[in-house]
């Protein structure tokens, strides 16, 4: 069993023990990901550096809600990641994208 699946199983048990699943619709979980991502950004609000422990906690909150979202929707996180990386490699070929922040639609125009 993968580390990701172990984390999902642990989260599922944690939620079930507290009967919180009733509140965890995909919509609510997606909102929670965004809310926690905002809290992660707050760690850097007034400076480029933050408290590493607090940053780790907020990042873990984002990950926890995202893993719960994958579990609730039946989307395999590993398959979703691998599929997206294949698409990203096509959209951002190394010879055009290296060292550039240009979005793929403009980047590919360079290719001609």
Buried (B, 14 or more C-beta within 10 A) or exposed (E): EEEBBEBBEEBBEEBEEEEEEEEBEBEBBBEBBEEBBEBBEEBEEEEEEBEEEEBEBBBEBBBBBBBBBBBBEEEBBEEEEEEEEEEEEEBBEEEBBEEEEEEBEEBBEEEE
